[in-house]
Amino acid sequence: MNFKGRLGNEIFEYASLYGIAKHNQMIPVVDDKFHLRRVFKISITSVKPLANIKRFHEAKACAFDEKAFVLDKNYNWTLSVYLQSWKYFIDYSNDLRKEFRFQDSIQTQAVQKFNDIVKARNITDKYKLTYIAVHVRRGDMMNNRANVNLGYTIADISYVKNAMSWFQEKYSSAFFIFASDDIAWCKANFNKTNTAFITQRHSPEVDMAILSQCNHSIITTGTYGWWSAWLSGGQTIYYKNFPRNGSGLARLFDSKTYFPPNWIAM
């Protein structure tokens, strides 16, 4: 795999590498210095540079390409680029949940930080609550002109409020933990007794590990929120007005193969 991007992209790429290799009855391999080894307890092997290599390049960035499942076994293969579809790896979800166990040092930090967040809200029995992770991405989706022109969108206040209301109607004990690149905006609009905020600067993997301890998820845009929700494993509500209709990104995007079918569009 030619790994590109940050944490969320790398996880997608690893999961798809794993799934595509298994579908083709091949062996997935990564480089010795593979970044995710420092984050997760991944098991697949590293090898020296291979010969007899062909390259598979996906047809679209955020859409399933069925040609990935019929690779010629007479060659070794390198995969490009992002492979962002649950369909590449859904059949191996149980395996990947083992692969994506956080390293002990990260998990220990995350459990402590999660407990600190809850205690700061004077909650005496944390086990009585249903925890909802809320990941709000705004910064580069709003301020980076290239991203805006391409078709990236940000979720508005009404989306987050509606998603929170959905969970509150379902779970009377709903408690929301926010993570965001614009935590000030979140605090200004959602600071109530049943909310808390990840305000300290941790590594991206520690924040993801904190979010993954929640029971359910609300996500806006981006692969980081996507994987926080997948690792959490509960019900997920996602922002359906992404990308912008008619945009260049919309032509590369298939919501049906990007978002799992059991997630809820809102």
C-alpha positions in Angstrom: 0.0 0.0 0.0 1.2 3.5 -0.8 0.0 5.1 2.5 -1.0 8.7 2.2 -2.7 11.2 4.5 -3.2 11.4 8.2 -4.6 8.9 10.8 -8.1 8.4 9.4 -6.8 7.9 5.9 -4.1 5.5 7.0 -6.6 3.3 8.8 -8.9 3.2 5.8 -5.8 2.2 3.7 -4.7 -0.5 6.0 -8.2 -2.0 6.4 -8.7 -2.0 2.6 -5.2 -3.5 2.1 -6.1 -6.3 4.5 -9.5 -6.9 3.0 -8.4 -6.8 -0.7 -5.5 -9.2 0.0 -7.8 -11.7 1.8 -10.4 -11.5 -1.0 -7.7 -12.3 -3.5 -6.1 -15.0 -1.4 -2.9 -13.0 -1.1 -0.7 -11.9 1.8 -1.0 -8.3 3.0 2.4 -6.7 3.8 3.6 -3.3 5.0 6.8 -1.5 5.4 9.0 -2.0 8.5 8.5 1.7 9.5 4.7 1.6 9.0 3.3 4.4 11.2 0.2 2.5 12.5 2.4 0.0 14.3 3.0 2.7 16.9 -0.8 3.1 17.3 -2.3 -0.3 17.0 -1.4 -3.9 17.7 -1.4 -4.8 14.0 -0.1 -8.2 13.1 0.6 -8.3 9.3 4.2 -8.8 8.3 6.8 -6.5 6.8 8.9 -7.6 3.8 11.9 -6.4 1.9 11.2 -4.7 -1.4 9.3 -7.0 -3.7 9.9 -7.8 -7.4 7.3 -8.5 -10.1 5.0 -5.7 -9.0 1.9 -4.2 -10.6 0.0 -1.2 -9.3 -3.8 -1.1 -8.7 -5.2 2.4 -8.7 -8.8 2.9 -7.6 -11.2 4.4 -10.1 -12.6 7.0 -7.6 -11.4 8.2 -4.2 -14.4 7.5 -2.1 -16.2 4.7 -3.9 -15.8 0.9 -4.1 -14.0 -0.4 -7.1 -14.9 -4.1 -7.7 -11.8 -4.6 -9.8 -9.8 -4.7 -6.6 -11.2 -8.2 -5.9 -9.9 -9.7 -9.2 -6.2 -9.1 -9.1 -3.9 -11.3 -11.1 -2.1 -13.7 -8.8 0.9 -13.9 -11.1 2.0 -10.6 -9.7 2.7 -8.8 -6.4 0.5 -5.7 -6.1 0.9 -2.2 -4.7 -2.4 -0.4 -4.0 -3.2 3.3 -4.5 -4.6 5.7 -3.2 -7.2 6.0 -0.5 -9.6 3.0 -0.9 -12.3 4.6 1.3 -15.1 2.0 1.3 -16.4 -0.4 3.9 -17.0 -2.9 1.1 -13.3 -3.6 0.8 -13.1 -5.0 4.3 -16.6 -5.7 5.7 -16.1 -9.5 5.5 -13.1 -9.2 7.8 -14.4 -6.8 10.4 -13.8 -9.2 13.3 -10.2 -9.6 12.3 -9.7 -5.8 11.9 -11.2 -5.1 15.3 -8.3 -7.2 16.7 -5.8 -5.4 14.4 -7.1 -2.0 15.6 -6.6 -2.6 19.3 -4.7 0.4 20.6 -1.2 0.0 22.0 -1.3 -0.3 25.8 0.3 3.1 26.4 -2.4 4.8 24.2 -5.3 2.9 25.7 -4.1 3.6 29.3 -4.0 7.3 28.6 -7.4 7.3 26.9 -9.1 5.5 29.8 -7.6 7.9 32.3 -8.6 11.0 30.2 -12.1 9.6 29.7 -12.5 9.1 33.4 -11.1 12.7 34.0 -13.7 14.1 31.6 -16.6 12.4 33.3 -15.4 13.3 36.8 -15.0 17.0 35.8 -18.8 17.0 35.2 -19.4 15.7 38.8 -20.8 12.4 37.6 -20.6 9.9 40.5 -21.6 6.7 38.7 -20.3 6.7 35.1 -21.9 3.4 34.4 -25.4 4.8 34.5 -24.8 6.9 31.4 -25.0 6.2 27.7 -22.0 8.0 26.1 -22.2 9.5 22.7 -19.0 10.6 20.9 -19.5 13.8 18.8 -16.8 14.6 16.3 -17.0 18.0 14.7 -14.6 18.9 11.9 -14.6 22.5 10.8 -11.2 24.1 10.4 -9.8 23.0 7.0 -13.2 22.1 5.7 -14.2 25.8 6.1 -11.0 27.8 5.9 -9.0 26.0 3.2 -10.2 27.5 -0.1 -9.0 24.5 -2.1 -11.1 22.1 0.0 -14.2 24.4 -0.2 -13.8 24.7 -4.0 -13.5 20.9 -4.3 -16.8 20.4 -2.5 -16.1 19.8 1.2 -18.9 21.0 3.5 -19.3 21.5 7.3 -22.2 20.4 9.4 -24.2 23.2 10.9 -25.7 23.7 14.4 -29.0 22.2 13.5 -27.5 18.9 12.3 -25.7 18.4 15.6 -28.7 19.4 17.6 -31.0 17.1 15.7 -28.6 14.2 16.1 -28.3 14.8 19.8 -32.1 15.0 20.1 -32.3 11.6 18.3 -30.1 10.0 20.9 -31.7 11.8 23.8 -35.1 10.4 22.8 -33.7 6.9 22.6 -31.5 7.1 25.7 -32.6 9.2 28.7 -29.1 8.9 30.1 -27.4 10.2 27.0 -24.2 12.1 27.7 -22.2 13.7 24.9 -18.4 14.0 24.6 -17.2 16.4 22.0 -13.9 16.4 20.1 -13.2 19.0 17.4 -10.7 21.1 15.7 -12.9 24.0 16.8 -13.8 23.2 20.3 -14.6 26.8 21.1 -17.5 26.7 18.6 -18.7 23.5 20.2 -18.6 25.0 23.7 -20.4 28.1 22.5 -23.3 26.1 21.1 -23.6 22.9 23.1 -22.3 23.5 26.6 -25.0 21.9 28.7 -25.0 19.6 31.8 -25.0 16.5 29.7 -22.0 17.5 27.5 -18.3 17.5 28.0 -15.4 18.5 25.8 -11.9 17.1 25.0 -10.0 20.4 25.5 -6.5 19.2 26.2 -4.1 18.7 23.3 -3.5 15.0 23.0 -2.1 13.0 20.1 -4.8 12.2 17.4 -4.6 8.5 18.4 -5.3 9.3 22.1 -8.3 11.4 21.2 -9.6 8.6 18.9 -9.1 6.1 21.7 -11.1 8.3 24.0 -14.0 8.6 21.5 -13.9 4.9 20.8 -14.8 4.2 24.4 -18.2 5.8 23.9 -21.3 3.7 23.2 -22.5 5.5 20.1 -21.4 8.3 17.7 -22.3 11.5 15.9 -19.9 12.4 13.1 -19.7 15.3 10.7 -17.2 14.9 7.9 -13.8 13.3 7.5 -12.2 9.9 7.9 -11.1 10.6 11.5 -14.7 10.8 12.7 -15.6 7.8 10.5 -13.1 5.6 12.2 -13.8 6.9 15.7 -17.4 5.8 15.1 -16.4 2.4 13.6 -14.1 1.6 16.5 -16.8 2.6 19.0 -19.1 0.0 17.3 -22.5 1.4 18.3 -25.1 3.4 16.4 -23.7 6.2 14.3 -25.4 9.2 12.8 -23.6 10.9 10.0 -24.0 14.2 8.1 -25.7 13.5 4.8 -25.1 16.9 3.1 -21.6 15.9 2.1 -20.1 16.6 -0.3 -21.6 19.7 -2.0 -23.9 18.7 -4.8 -22.4 19.1 -8.3 -18.9 19.6 -7.0 -15.7 17.8 -8.2 -15.7 15.8 -4.9 -19.3 14.7 -5.5 -18.2 13.0 -8.7 -15.7 10.9 -6.8 -18.0 10.0 -3.9 -20.5 7.2 -3.5 -22.3 7.6 -0.2 -23.6 4.0 -0.4 -20.2 2.5 -0.4 -18.5 5.1 1.8 -21.0 5.0 4.8 -22.0 1.6 6.2 -25.6 0.7 5.5 -26.5 0.5 9.2 -25.4 4.0 9.9 -28.1 6.7 10.0 -28.0 9.7 7.6 -29.3 13.0 8.9 
